[in-house]
Structure formats: C-alpha cells, structure tokens
C-alpha cells in the first residue's frame, strides 16, 4: 500500500492537474519537454497531414543502455497509405552508428486503446503534461508490454526505461512518409538540405521540438536551446526528438555523456590522443568565397581548422585532435570563430591518471570467508558514432544581362539603331552536400591461465596461480585518420575486490587504429610475468575478470566497450604440492 501511495504522488508531481481514466503506473516518471511554432501552409506535394502524429516506443536496459525490445509505433490514425519509411530503428540505434534504410510500403503501427494526446502541435503548444501522463498510466504500459511481448511487472521493475520518439506523417515530393525527428534530420543530410527546404517548419522545428529531455539520460544530453525556431540536423540528431520514462521512484538521472561532446567540462586520461569538438552553426550561409575558421587554444598552443562551409540554418561538428599531458591537471580550452556561432567558447578538461591502484601482494594466509560472487559492472558503452562534413560546389546559372544603346547613323532612315551591348553573367549558387562518416569499435578479450601454471587444463586452473589477459580492438571507419583514434585505454577489475578498490591499467600497443592490451609485468611475480594472481581462498567456479575499454575517439565523442572473460578455478596451488619422505638408494 505504501508503494502504491508513493507511486501515485510521484506521477502526480509530473502531471499537474491532468486527469485520466487509467490507474497510475507503479513508478512512471516522464523526462520530457517541448516547444515549437507555426507550421506554415505547405504545397500540394509537400505538406503535413495535420494532426497525424505518433510515437515510437522502445525498451532500454537502464544499466548498460542496450536496446532490449523491438520498437513499436503508436498512433491514433490509420496510416495504411504510408508509402515510404525507415523501418523500426530508434534513436539509440542511430546513436550507435546505424544507417538509414528506406523501405517502400509495409509500414506497421498500433492504435492505443485510449487515444494518445497530440504529440506534434501546429502551433508548438502540445500538452507535455498530458503526454507524460499518457506514458505513465498502467493501461498504456500494459498495452506496450503486450505489443512488444514483455512481462508488465518486469517492464516497470526499475531495470528498464522507455525511449519515446515523436513521429510525423507527411507528404514530401508527392509521397507520404513516416519519420521520427532523428530520421528526418539524417534523411535531410542525405538529401543535402532538400527536405529542410520544403518542410522546415515540420521536420526541423515542430517535430524535433515536440519532445526533448529536461535532464540528461541514456547518454543523451538535456536540450536547452531555442524552442521557437528551426534547428540544425546535427542538433536534432544529438539532442532532440525524444523523451524518456523511468520506473524507479527517487532514482537519479544519468548525467553521463560521451566525454567528447561540446559541454563545459570534459575528462581525459593522461598521455592520450583525444578529440575535442564544438558545434558551429550558421544563421547565414558560410560559403567558400568567405569560409569560416575555428581556433582552439590549448596549453599555450593554437589549432585552427579552416575552410569550413555550412549552408544557411545548418551546423556541423568542428574538432581538433591533440595529445594530453603526462601528468594529472586541469586544462583550460578556449574556442573562437570568425563566422557563425559556437555552442561553447570555453571549457575545462580534467586530465586524470588511472595508475596507482594495482592490487596488493596476495598472501598464503589471506582469507575471505564471507565472500560471494559479485555482479559484473556495466559502464557506459558506446560502440559506434556518426558525424559529417559540409562541402560546397558552385552551380553556374548563366543569365544574359541586356544593355541596349542607341547607335547614331546619319545615313539610316531612322537616324540610327539600338544595339544590345549586354553580357552573360553567372547568377549561380553554391550547392551544398553533406558527407557522412561513421566509426565502429570492435573488441574481444581472452583470459587464460599463465603459461607457468603447469597444472592448468585449458581454461581450468587451481587458485593462487596467475592469469594472463589479451584484449584486441579495432576501429573501423572510412574517415581520414585525423577524424579518429583507436582504443588507447583498457582497465581490468577483479571479483575478489568486488570489481572496485583495485584495478590493473593494461599495457597498450597500437598499429594504426588496431590496439592490443595485456597486463603489465607483475612486481610480485618470481618470473616478472605480465599476470594477475588469483587469491588462494577463491572458491571453485568461474573467476571472471571485467575490462573497460575506452579512449577510441571520434568527432562525435568517445567509443567504449564492456568486456569480460573467465577461467575456472578448481582446487588450489596446495593440490599441486606433495610432501613425503625422500627416497634413497
């Protein structure tokens, strides 16, 4: 009963005075806000089917931000006439570098049992409280669970969150589309701004502004920009067109970012190649005749990126690759530009060291009678990123400019004649195109008994011996090397320390964007081996080492992975000892 009362009060705190025929969900809490503006009238081949909107819903695992359900589209309308769409990918898929795939017909959707409130308003005044309320009701959540094939009680047990994305149904170039805000921005990049030029009020204003986060969560930042004007593709892709519902009363929002965005602070590791990015926006066209340049001032040095071109109303990431100092410290970074506007002009980078936490020397009399196998940790994992660069090419349009002059001629019956002394003038324009890049981080980890464990059998070994580790990673991308780095940092954590307190910063070597890691030589090893010693007291069963791989950088942020592998403990080093009388002849 107490839990029900707390749940009721929690939902009431986000719903204001909105009422509903449904009971409230146990712990639904909506993280979303909205804005917008006038929609415009459109044309016969490019227009919004006014009122036709919906929402894409996906279940995300809170601990590791993984997608754990199919995505479903909810709408109040019959959308059997949708001719083109991009399937059922969600914003998390695109964040992890999935690409657009255009489908012809075959669009699927579901109608909610209770009508969904207006998501996209033609005036920018959608009722956010009503939207929160709808996605926090037991009736809605039970229907979502049923459609995706999930257990309702598991859905709301606090381990999962709902990712909500607004959908618009509109006609573009004479064909009806279904798109989320993220898909519209990605598609506009593919079309080099042609979607924006026809549908800007919908696709770049009211659709993305219909939902955005009040607090950072699931690796997406809170949006705090304008709520009344069209937004650039890059801003929509990174920060707009989403809401999140969580199911844990009193839970803290996740403020973690990717570490490589344009926030006012960042954290880097010592002695590491990193990429620092900002977003440059253009209210007016920035063309090759007068390009922009962005200068980064870091530790007394200046790094200038030149020849930046951006079409009117768009933006792009601008970045610099640099190497952090070898000792922990704070580094102030300032950024300036001669054209356009930056999302930030300065921030502070905290340079940290991961060394100095090696485990102590294990002893033969160590004990841990109360030990139980801990759960594996999960850090923020980002295995793919996408970004892009604008370019421009002149498109000539030759127009004859007349210049008529009277030529006097005394012998002419008319006293002269008119002559056109005009000239051809190129009244062309800059045609912009956006080149998309993506990078994907892959890695594998192997944990095995050390070569000196003579009694090991495959992955089985007695306790108190050493284990060796091998981590291999690769950064796959068509982008130039100036856009990316390979993974440079791997840190391993151990079950006997509950995967905290002590860890080993692995030795690193690289060949281009491919990297390999292993333990550093252990100072307590008789043979100076690159090993970690398992504790003598560790119980029989799996001994699992967790490794966090990071510092694979792109302009859109850092890529990282959670890895683990195990050996099987059976017996201890004492089982390999035999004490008996010495035999003599």
C-alpha positions as CSV (number, residue, x, y, z in Angstrom):
1,X,0.0,0.0,0.0
2,X,2.8,2.4,0.9
3,X,4.5,1.7,-2.5
4,X,1.2,2.5,-4.3
5,X,0.8,5.8,-2.4
6,X,4.4,6.8,-3.2
7,X,3.8,5.9,-6.9
8,X,0.7,8.0,-7.0
9,X,2.4,11.0,-5.5
10,X,5.3,10.6,-7.9
11,X,3.1,10.6,-11.0
12,X,1.0,13.5,-9.7
13,X,4.2,15.5,-9.3
14,X,4.7,15.4,-13.1
15,X,1.1,15.5,-14.2
16,X,-0.1,18.8,-12.7
17,X,-3.9,18.8,-13.0
18,X,-4.4,16.4,-15.9
19,X,-6.9,13.6,-15.3
20,X,-7.1,10.1,-16.8
21,X,-9.4,7.1,-16.8
22,X,-6.4,4.8,-16.1
23,X,-4.7,3.9,-12.8
24,X,-1.2,5.2,-12.5
25,X,1.9,3.1,-13.2
26,X,3.9,1.9,-10.2
27,X,6.9,4.3,-10.7
28,X,6.5,6.0,-14.1
29,X,8.4,9.3,-14.4
30,X,8.5,11.2,-17.6
31,X,11.7,13.1,-18.6
32,X,10.5,15.3,-21.5
33,X,9.7,18.9,-22.5
34,X,8.6,20.6,-25.7
35,X,8.3,23.7,-27.9
36,X,7.7,24.6,-31.5
37,X,6.0,27.3,-33.6
38,X,3.7,28.0,-36.6
39,X,3.6,25.2,-39.2
40,X,3.2,27.1,-42.4
41,X,0.8,26.1,-45.2
42,X,2.9,23.8,-47.4
43,X,2.3,23.0,-51.0
44,X,0.4,20.4,-53.0
45,X,3.3,18.0,-53.0
46,X,4.9,18.9,-49.7
47,X,2.7,19.2,-46.6
48,X,2.0,17.8,-43.2
49,X,-1.2,15.7,-42.8
50,X,-2.3,18.0,-39.9
51,X,-2.8,16.1,-36.7
52,X,-1.3,12.9,-37.9
53,X,1.4,12.1,-35.5
54,X,2.6,9.3,-33.3
55,X,5.3,8.0,-31.1
56,X,7.9,5.2,-31.4
57,X,8.4,3.3,-28.1
58,X,11.5,1.2,-27.3
59,X,12.5,-0.5,-24.1
60,X,16.1,0.2,-23.0
61,X,18.0,-1.6,-20.2
62,X,19.0,1.1,-17.7
63,X,22.3,-0.4,-16.6
64,X,24.1,-0.6,-19.9
65,X,21.7,1.4,-22.2
66,X,21.2,-1.6,-24.5
67,X,18.1,-2.0,-26.7
68,X,16.1,-5.0,-25.3
69,X,12.9,-4.8,-27.3
70,X,11.6,-4.2,-30.8
71,X,10.4,-0.7,-31.4
72,X,6.7,-0.1,-31.9
73,X,4.9,2.9,-33.4
74,X,1.7,4.1,-31.7
75,X,-0.7,6.5,-33.5
76,X,-4.4,7.4,-33.3
77,X,-4.7,7.4,-37.1
78,X,-5.0,4.9,-40.0
79,X,-1.6,5.0,-41.7
80,X,-2.0,2.3,-44.3
81,X,-1.3,4.8,-47.0
82,X,2.3,5.4,-45.8
83,X,4.5,4.9,-48.9
84,X,8.0,5.3,-47.5
85,X,9.6,4.9,-44.1
86,X,12.8,3.8,-42.4
87,X,11.7,0.7,-40.6
88,X,11.8,0.5,-36.8
89,X,15.2,1.7,-35.8
90,X,15.3,4.0,-32.8
91,X,17.5,6.9,-31.7
92,X,19.8,4.6,-29.7
93,X,20.4,2.6,-32.9
94,X,21.3,5.7,-34.8
95,X,23.5,6.9,-31.9
96,X,25.4,3.6,-32.2
97,X,26.0,4.4,-35.9
98,X,23.2,2.5,-37.6
99,X,22.4,4.0,-41.0
100,X,19.1,4.8,-42.7
101,X,17.4,2.1,-44.7
102,X,14.5,3.3,-46.9
103,X,11.5,0.9,-47.1
104,X,8.8,1.1,-49.7
105,X,5.4,0.4,-48.1
106,X,5.0,-2.3,-45.4
107,X,4.7,0.3,-42.6
108,X,3.3,-1.2,-39.4
109,X,1.8,0.5,-36.4
110,X,-0.6,0.0,-33.5
111,X,-3.5,2.1,-32.2
112,X,-3.6,2.7,-28.4
113,X,-6.6,1.5,-26.5
114,X,-7.0,5.1,-25.1
115,X,-6.4,7.9,-27.6
116,X,-2.9,9.4,-27.4
117,X,-2.7,13.1,-26.8
118,X,-1.4,15.4,-29.5
119,X,2.4,14.9,-29.8
120,X,3.2,17.5,-32.5
121,X,1.3,20.7,-32.4
122,X,0.8,23.0,-35.4
123,X,1.3,26.0,-33.0
124,X,4.0,24.5,-30.9
125,X,1.8,24.2,-27.8
126,X,1.5,20.4,-27.3
127,X,0.4,19.5,-23.8
128,X,3.6,18.0,-22.3
129,X,1.8,17.2,-19.0
130,X,-0.8,15.1,-20.9
131,X,2.0,13.3,-22.9
132,X,3.8,12.4,-19.7
133,X,0.5,11.3,-18.2
134,X,-0.3,9.1,-21.1
135,X,3.0,7.2,-21.0
136,X,2.9,6.9,-17.2
137,X,-0.5,5.1,-17.0
138,X,-0.9,1.5,-16.2
139,X,-3.2,1.0,-19.1
140,X,-0.7,2.4,-21.7
141,X,2.2,0.5,-20.2
142,X,0.4,-2.8,-20.1
143,X,-0.6,-2.4,-23.8
144,X,3.0,-1.5,-24.7
145,X,4.2,-4.6,-22.8
146,X,1.7,-6.8,-24.6
147,X,2.6,-5.5,-28.1
148,X,6.4,-6.0,-27.6
149,X,5.9,-9.3,-25.8
150,X,7.3,-8.3,-22.5
151,X,6.1,-9.0,-18.9
152,X,4.5,-5.9,-17.5
153,X,5.9,-6.4,-14.0
154,X,9.4,-6.8,-15.4
155,X,8.9,-3.7,-17.5
156,X,8.3,-1.5,-14.5
157,X,10.7,-3.1,-12.0
158,X,13.2,-0.3,-12.3
159,X,15.7,-2.1,-14.6
160,X,14.3,-0.6,-17.8
161,X,13.4,2.7,-19.3
162,X,11.1,3.7,-22.2
163,X,12.6,5.7,-25.1
164,X,9.8,7.8,-26.6
165,X,10.3,9.4,-30.1
166,X,7.7,11.6,-31.9
167,X,6.7,10.5,-35.4
168,X,5.3,12.8,-38.1
169,X,3.3,11.6,-41.1
170,X,3.6,13.9,-44.1
171,X,3.8,14.1,-47.9
172,X,7.2,15.0,-49.4
173,X,7.6,15.3,-53.1
174,X,4.2,13.8,-53.6
175,X,4.8,10.6,-51.4
176,X,3.6,10.0,-47.9
177,X,6.4,9.3,-45.3
178,X,6.6,8.3,-41.6
179,X,9.6,9.7,-39.8
180,X,11.0,10.3,-36.4
181,X,12.8,13.6,-35.8
182,X,16.2,11.8,-36.0
183,X,15.3,10.1,-39.2
184,X,14.2,13.4,-40.8
185,X,17.5,15.0,-39.9
186,X,19.5,12.1,-41.2
187,X,17.5,12.0,-44.4
188,X,17.9,15.7,-44.8
189,X,21.7,15.2,-44.6
190,X,21.5,12.6,-47.3
191,X,19.5,15.0,-49.5
192,X,21.9,17.9,-48.8
193,X,19.2,20.0,-47.2
194,X,16.3,19.4,-49.7
195,X,13.9,18.0,-47.0
196,X,14.6,21.1,-44.9
197,X,14.0,23.4,-47.8
198,X,10.5,22.0,-48.4
199,X,9.3,21.0,-44.9
200,X,11.4,23.1,-42.4
201,X,8.5,24.1,-40.1
202,X,7.6,20.5,-39.5
203,X,10.8,18.4,-39.9
204,X,13.3,20.9,-38.3
205,X,11.1,22.7,-35.8
206,X,7.8,21.3,-34.5
207,X,8.7,17.6,-34.9
208,X,12.1,17.7,-33.0
209,X,10.9,20.3,-30.6
210,X,7.8,18.3,-29.7
211,X,9.9,16.2,-27.2
212,X,13.3,16.8,-25.7
213,X,14.9,15.9,-22.4
214,X,14.8,18.1,-19.3
215,X,17.7,16.1,-17.8
216,X,20.5,14.1,-19.4
217,X,19.8,10.4,-19.6
218,X,20.7,7.3,-21.5
219,X,23.8,9.1,-22.9
220,X,21.6,11.8,-24.5
221,X,22.0,15.4,-23.2
222,X,19.3,17.7,-21.9
223,X,18.3,20.3,-24.5
224,X,18.4,24.0,-23.5
225,X,18.4,25.8,-26.8
226,X,15.7,27.8,-28.7
227,X,12.2,26.3,-28.5
228,X,10.8,28.6,-31.2
229,X,12.9,28.3,-34.4
230,X,14.2,25.6,-36.8
231,X,17.1,23.5,-35.6
232,X,20.2,22.2,-37.5
233,X,20.3,18.5,-38.4
234,X,23.3,17.8,-36.1
235,X,21.4,19.3,-33.1
236,X,18.3,17.2,-33.8
237,X,20.4,14.0,-34.2
238,X,22.3,14.6,-30.9
239,X,19.7,16.1,-28.6
240,X,16.1,16.4,-29.8
241,X,13.1,14.4,-30.7
242,X,13.0,12.1,-27.6
243,X,11.5,11.6,-24.1
244,X,12.4,9.0,-21.5
245,X,10.2,7.3,-18.9
246,X,11.8,5.6,-15.9
247,X,10.3,3.3,-13.3
248,X,12.3,3.8,-10.1
249,X,11.0,6.3,-7.6
250,X,13.6,8.7,-6.4
251,X,16.2,7.5,-8.9
252,X,18.8,9.9,-10.1
253,X,19.0,10.9,-13.7
254,X,22.1,9.8,-15.6
255,X,24.2,12.8,-16.4
256,X,26.9,10.9,-18.1
257,X,27.9,12.0,-21.6
258,X,30.3,10.6,-24.1
259,X,33.2,12.7,-22.9
260,X,33.8,14.2,-26.4
261,X,30.9,16.5,-26.8
262,X,30.8,20.3,-26.5
263,X,29.9,20.5,-22.8
264,X,31.5,23.0,-20.4
265,X,33.7,20.2,-18.9
266,X,35.4,17.0,-20.1
267,X,37.5,14.3,-18.6
268,X,40.5,12.8,-20.4
269,X,43.2,10.3,-19.4
270,X,46.9,11.3,-19.2
271,X,49.2,10.8,-22.2
272,X,46.4,10.1,-24.6
273,X,45.3,11.2,-28.1
274,X,41.9,12.8,-27.8
275,X,39.5,14.7,-30.0
276,X,37.8,17.8,-28.7
277,X,34.7,19.0,-30.7
278,X,32.4,22.0,-30.8
279,X,29.4,22.7,-32.9
280,X,29.4,25.6,-35.4
281,X,26.0,26.9,-36.5
282,X,25.3,29.2,-39.4
283,X,22.3,31.5,-39.4
284,X,23.5,32.7,-42.8
285,X,25.3,30.8,-45.5
286,X,29.0,30.3,-45.0
287,X,30.5,29.6,-48.4
288,X,33.9,29.0,-50.0
289,X,34.2,32.7,-51.0
290,X,34.3,33.6,-47.3
291,X,34.8,30.4,-45.3
292,X,34.8,30.1,-41.5
293,X,37.7,29.1,-39.3
294,X,37.6,27.8,-35.8
295,X,40.6,28.2,-33.4
296,X,41.2,26.0,-30.4
297,X,43.6,27.4,-27.8
298,X,45.1,24.5,-25.6
299,X,48.0,24.6,-23.2
300,X,49.6,27.6,-24.9
301,X,49.2,26.3,-28.4
302,X,46.7,27.2,-31.2
303,X,45.0,24.8,-33.5
304,X,43.0,26.3,-36.4
305,X,40.5,24.5,-38.6
306,X,40.0,26.4,-41.8
307,X,37.8,26.3,-45.0
308,X,34.6,25.4,-43.1
309,X,31.5,25.9,-45.2
310,X,27.9,25.4,-43.9
311,X,24.5,26.2,-45.6
312,X,22.1,28.6,-44.0
313,X,20.4,27.3,-40.9
314,X,22.7,24.2,-40.6
315,X,25.6,23.3,-38.4
316,X,28.5,20.8,-38.2
317,X,31.0,19.5,-35.7
318,X,34.4,21.1,-35.8
319,X,37.2,19.4,-33.9
320,X,40.9,19.1,-33.1
321,X,43.0,16.0,-32.3
322,X,45.5,16.7,-29.6
323,X,47.6,14.8,-27.0
324,X,47.0,15.2,-23.3
325,X,49.9,15.9,-20.8
326,X,51.6,13.1,-19.0
327,X,50.6,14.2,-15.5
328,X,47.1,14.9,-14.0
329,X,46.0,18.5,-14.2
330,X,43.2,20.8,-15.3
331,X,43.5,22.2,-18.9
332,X,41.5,25.3,-20.0
333,X,40.4,25.2,-23.6
334,X,39.1,28.2,-25.4
335,X,37.4,28.3,-28.8
336,X,36.8,31.1,-31.2
337,X,35.4,31.5,-34.7
338,X,35.3,34.3,-37.3
339,X,31.8,33.3,-38.6
340,X,28.7,31.6,-37.3
341,X,28.1,30.8,-33.7
342,X,29.7,28.2,-31.4
343,X,27.8,26.2,-28.8
344,X,30.5,26.9,-26.3
345,X,33.5,29.3,-26.2
346,X,35.5,27.6,-23.4
347,X,35.5,24.6,-21.1
348,X,37.8,22.9,-18.7
349,X,39.3,19.4,-19.3
350,X,40.2,17.3,-16.2
351,X,43.3,15.2,-17.1
352,X,43.3,12.1,-14.8
353,X,45.6,9.1,-14.2
354,X,44.4,5.5,-13.8
355,X,47.6,4.2,-12.4
356,X,48.4,3.6,-8.7
357,X,45.6,1.1,-7.9
358,X,47.4,-2.2,-8.5
359,X,46.3,-5.0,-6.2
360,X,48.5,-5.8,-3.1
361,X,50.7,-8.8,-2.9
362,X,48.5,-11.9,-2.2
363,X,49.5,-13.9,0.8
364,X,49.2,-17.6,1.7
365,X,47.2,-16.8,4.8
366,X,44.7,-14.5,3.2
367,X,41.0,-15.4,3.9
368,X,37.6,-14.1,2.9
369,X,35.1,-16.4,4.4
370,X,32.1,-14.0,3.7
371,X,32.9,-13.7,0.0
372,X,30.2,-14.1,-2.6
373,X,30.5,-13.7,-6.3
374,X,29.6,-10.1,-7.2
375,X,27.7,-9.0,-10.3
376,X,29.6,-7.8,-13.2
377,X,29.7,-4.0,-13.5
378,X,28.5,-2.1,-16.6
379,X,29.9,1.2,-17.6
380,X,28.6,3.5,-20.3
381,X,29.1,1.6,-23.6
382,X,29.2,3.4,-27.0
383,X,30.4,1.2,-29.9
384,X,29.6,3.5,-32.8
385,X,29.3,7.2,-33.7
386,X,28.5,9.1,-36.9
387,X,29.3,12.7,-37.9
388,X,29.7,14.6,-41.1
389,X,31.3,17.5,-43.0
390,X,29.7,20.0,-45.3
391,X,31.2,20.9,-48.7
392,X,30.0,23.2,-51.4
393,X,30.3,23.3,-55.2
394,X,29.4,26.2,-57.4
395,X,26.4,25.6,-59.7
396,X,26.6,28.0,-62.6
397,X,23.4,29.7,-64.0
398,X,24.3,31.9,-66.9
399,X,21.9,34.8,-67.5
400,X,22.2,37.4,-70.3
401,X,22.0,40.9,-68.9
402,X,20.8,43.3,-71.6
403,X,22.4,46.7,-72.1
404,X,20.8,48.5,-75.0
405,X,22.5,51.5,-76.5
406,X,21.4,53.8,-79.3
407,X,23.9,53.9,-82.1
408,X,23.5,57.1,-84.2
409,X,23.7,56.6,-88.0
410,X,23.1,59.7,-90.2
411,X,22.6,57.6,-93.3
412,X,20.0,55.4,-91.6
413,X,16.4,56.4,-92.4
414,X,15.7,56.3,-88.6
415,X,18.9,58.2,-87.7
416,X,20.4,55.1,-86.0
417,X,19.6,51.8,-84.3
418,X,19.6,50.1,-81.0
419,X,22.4,47.7,-80.1
420,X,22.4,45.2,-77.2
421,X,25.9,45.5,-75.6
422,X,24.9,43.3,-72.7
423,X,26.9,40.4,-71.3
424,X,26.5,36.9,-69.8
425,X,26.5,36.9,-66.0
426,X,26.8,33.8,-63.9
427,X,24.0,34.1,-61.3
428,X,24.6,30.6,-60.0
429,X,24.7,29.5,-56.4
430,X,26.6,27.3,-54.0
431,X,25.3,23.7,-54.0
432,X,26.0,22.1,-50.6
433,X,26.5,18.4,-49.9
434,X,27.0,16.6,-46.6
435,X,29.5,13.7,-46.4
436,X,28.6,11.3,-43.6
437,X,31.2,9.3,-41.7
438,X,30.8,6.6,-39.1
439,X,33.2,4.6,-36.9
440,X,32.6,1.3,-35.2
441,X,34.6,-0.1,-32.3
442,X,35.0,-3.9,-32.0
443,X,37.0,-5.8,-29.4
444,X,37.4,-9.2,-27.8
445,X,39.0,-10.3,-24.6
446,X,40.7,-13.6,-23.6
447,X,41.6,-14.7,-20.1
448,X,43.7,-17.8,-19.7
449,X,46.0,-19.4,-17.0
450,X,49.5,-18.1,-17.3
451,X,52.0,-20.2,-19.2
452,X,53.8,-21.0,-15.9
453,X,50.7,-22.8,-14.5
454,X,51.9,-26.3,-15.3
455,X,48.7,-28.0,-13.9
456,X,46.3,-25.9,-16.0
457,X,43.9,-27.7,-18.4
458,X,42.6,-25.3,-21.0
459,X,40.8,-22.6,-19.0
460,X,40.8,-24.6,-15.8
461,X,43.4,-24.0,-13.1
462,X,44.0,-24.1,-9.3
463,X,43.7,-20.9,-7.3
464,X,46.7,-18.7,-6.3
465,X,48.3,-19.0,-9.8
466,X,48.5,-16.2,-12.3
467,X,46.1,-15.4,-15.2
468,X,47.1,-13.6,-18.3
469,X,44.9,-11.4,-20.4
470,X,44.7,-10.4,-24.1
471,X,42.4,-7.6,-25.4
472,X,42.4,-6.8,-29.1
473,X,40.4,-4.0,-30.6
474,X,39.9,-2.3,-33.9
475,X,38.4,1.0,-35.0
476,X,36.6,0.6,-38.4
477,X,35.9,3.8,-40.3
478,X,36.1,5.2,-43.8
479,X,37.1,8.6,-42.3
480,X,40.6,10.1,-42.6
481,X,42.9,9.3,-39.7
482,X,42.5,12.9,-38.5
483,X,38.9,12.1,-37.6
484,X,39.5,9.1,-35.3
485,X,41.8,7.3,-32.9
486,X,42.0,3.6,-31.9
487,X,41.2,2.5,-28.4
488,X,44.0,3.5,-26.1
489,X,42.9,2.6,-22.6
490,X,41.9,-0.7,-21.0
491,X,41.4,-1.3,-17.3
492,X,40.7,-4.7,-15.7
493,X,38.7,-5.2,-12.4
494,X,38.6,-8.4,-10.3
495,X,35.9,-10.3,-8.4
496,X,37.9,-10.6,-5.1
497,X,37.8,-6.8,-4.8
498,X,34.1,-6.6,-5.8
499,X,35.2,-5.1,-9.1
500,X,36.3,-1.9,-7.4
501,X,39.0,-0.6,-5.0
502,X,41.9,-2.1,-7.0
503,X,42.4,-2.5,-10.8
504,X,45.1,-3.0,-13.4
505,X,45.7,-0.4,-16.1
506,X,46.7,-2.6,-19.0
507,X,49.9,-2.2,-21.1
508,X,49.0,-0.8,-24.6
509,X,50.4,-1.1,-28.1
510,X,48.9,0.1,-31.4
511,X,49.2,-0.5,-35.1
512,X,47.1,2.3,-36.7
513,X,43.6,2.0,-35.4
514,X,44.1,-1.5,-34.1
515,X,45.2,-1.9,-30.5
516,X,46.3,-4.7,-28.2
517,X,46.4,-4.8,-24.4
518,X,47.8,-7.1,-21.7
519,X,48.7,-7.0,-18.0
520,X,51.9,-5.1,-17.2
521,X,54.7,-7.1,-15.6
522,X,53.7,-8.0,-12.0
523,X,56.2,-6.8,-9.5
524,X,55.3,-9.8,-7.2
525,X,55.9,-12.4,-9.9
526,X,59.0,-14.5,-9.5
527,X,59.5,-14.6,-13.2
528,X,58.4,-11.0,-13.8
529,X,55.4,-12.2,-15.7
530,X,52.5,-10.0,-17.1
531,X,49.9,-11.7,-14.8
532,X,47.4,-11.2,-12.1
533,X,47.4,-13.7,-9.2
534,X,44.1,-15.2,-8.2
535,X,43.6,-15.4,-4.4
536,X,44.3,-18.7,-2.7
537,X,40.9,-18.6,-1.0
538,X,38.8,-18.1,-4.2
539,X,36.1,-20.8,-4.3
540,X,35.8,-23.3,-7.1
541,X,33.9,-22.0,-10.1
542,X,34.2,-19.2,-12.6
543,X,36.7,-16.4,-11.9
544,X,35.6,-13.6,-14.2
545,X,37.7,-10.5,-15.0
546,X,35.9,-7.4,-16.2
547,X,37.7,-4.9,-18.5
548,X,36.5,-1.5,-19.6
549,X,37.9,-0.4,-23.0
550,X,37.9,3.3,-23.8
551,X,39.6,6.3,-25.4
552,X,38.6,5.4,-29.0
553,X,37.8,8.9,-30.1
554,X,35.7,10.4,-32.9
555,X,34.4,14.0,-33.5
556,X,31.0,12.8,-32.1
557,X,32.5,11.5,-28.9
558,X,34.4,8.6,-27.3
559,X,33.7,5.0,-28.1
560,X,33.9,2.4,-25.3
561,X,33.1,-1.3,-24.6
562,X,32.4,-3.6,-21.6
563,X,34.4,-6.8,-21.9
564,X,34.8,-9.9,-19.7
565,X,36.1,-13.4,-19.7
566,X,36.8,-16.1,-17.2
567,X,38.9,-19.1,-16.1
568,X,37.5,-21.9,-14.0
569,X,39.0,-22.4,-10.5
570,X,39.3,-26.0,-9.3
571,X,41.3,-26.7,-6.2
572,X,44.3,-24.6,-5.2
573,X,48.1,-24.4,-5.5
574,X,48.4,-26.7,-2.5
575,X,46.9,-29.5,-4.5
576,X,50.0,-29.4,-6.7
577,X,52.3,-29.9,-3.7
578,X,53.3,-33.3,-2.3
579,X,55.1,-33.7,1.0
580,X,56.7,-37.1,1.6
581,X,59.9,-38.9,2.6
582,X,62.8,-38.6,0.3
583,X,63.6,-41.9,-1.4
584,X,67.3,-43.0,-1.3
585,X,69.0,-45.9,-3.0
